Amino acid sequence: QKEVEQNSGPLSVPEGAIASLNCTYSDRGSQSFFWYRQYSGKSPELIMFIYSNGDKEDGRFTAQLNKASQYVSLLIRDSQPSDSATYLCAVTAGGTSYGKLTFGQGTILTVHP
Amino acid sequence: DTAVSQTPKYLVTQMGNDKSIKCEQNLGHDTMYWYKQDSKKFLKIMFSYNNKELIINETVPNRFSPKSPDKAHLNLHINSLELGDSAVYFCASSIKVNRETQYFGPGTRLLVL
């Protein structure tokens, strides 16, 4: 079983729609959850982080965390063609993990005009 | 001002050669990381240093040797390069270990022929 799992996609949505990206993780001790965006040929850049159960909103982006279900998601409202990228879910465990960030394989999102 | 920088950006070399990749961060962070992203875009941690001390050492061939001369620099030396080492190597840094957001450098694209 993969430690962090995402649908690889591609996920295709029309401009203006809501894109929903999902991620599950296997380590119940995981404490921190991150969404990174990676454009082709570029480095990952942080979109959002979430530590507590519930929703966290930042502009058009909403991260949702459910630790009981070991599930984290990212919603992108009013999707734009510039949102087309690979979205990486990443998780850190607590304790002596020393910030080890475990990534999912990424979901390719395409927003078409 | 580049927060996390890497040199070189591209590296093309022959099998069996030895090469180094350098990373510098000017963010004042305590912790630095090396990641490898393979052809399927899967991003995996290799090493992490906190204040020049090695704290994460994943299952990586011992041909790979990191070195941190000070907390702003983390270099990666690779001996006897193999075809399978071809990948993009990302350096990242965070304020401290555990839970903290990691900021990525632009990546070094290594191609072993």
Interface residues (C-beta under 8 A of the other chain):
Chain A: Q31 S32 F34 Q38 K42 S43 P44 E45 L46 F49 Y51 T86 L88 T92 G94 S97 Y98 G99 K100 L101 T102 F103 Q105 G106
Chain B: T31 Y33 K40 K41 F42 L43 K44 I45 S48 N50 I55 I56 F90 S94 K96 V97 N98 R99 E100 T101 Q102 Y103 F104 G105 P106 G107
